[in-house]
């Protein structure tokens, strides 16, 4: 393993990529006196006060060299979202069906009982459809994650060992001797 730039074989301007990313990021809170000029409706005036600003910044180089994003893990609410949609629908269905049954008892109109039965069938079919949709979506998410995760693990392993040469603006892998520009890092990691 050669820890030198592949272009000039020197190690005076190289730095591990993870260190470049870490040093290119900052988070802070800045506060102090502020002043300025305000213009409104053709009139100007000076204002002053005290301001506090909080935030973070990342250099362009740190952004280019940052590690690849981990694939999204399957999860979330799972079947809970189905329950959150179905409960109000189910309550409305019960109210409608009970009112149709009550109307049938009072008027003896067969249309009311048919409406109650059809409403129940629609509810059951919608419920089964949503449950199956949720299961299929989760299964697809799991397959996608299981396909992408090993590739990401391999890319992260490579990212953890690569170096950056400040003098020649290249990223290189001391293990394989391969190199790329910072803008081509993602393709380089997934080769």
Secondary structure, DSSP 8 states (H G I E B T S, - for coil): ---S-TTT---TTEEEHHHHHHHTEEEEEEEEEEEEEEEETTEEEEEEEEEEEEEEEE-HHHHHHS-------S-TTTTHHHHHHHHHHHHHHHHHHHHHHHHHHHH--HHHHHHHHHHHHHHHHHHHHHHHHHHHHHHHHHHHHHHHHHHHHHHHHHHTTEEEETTTTEEEETTT--EE-GGGHHHHHT-
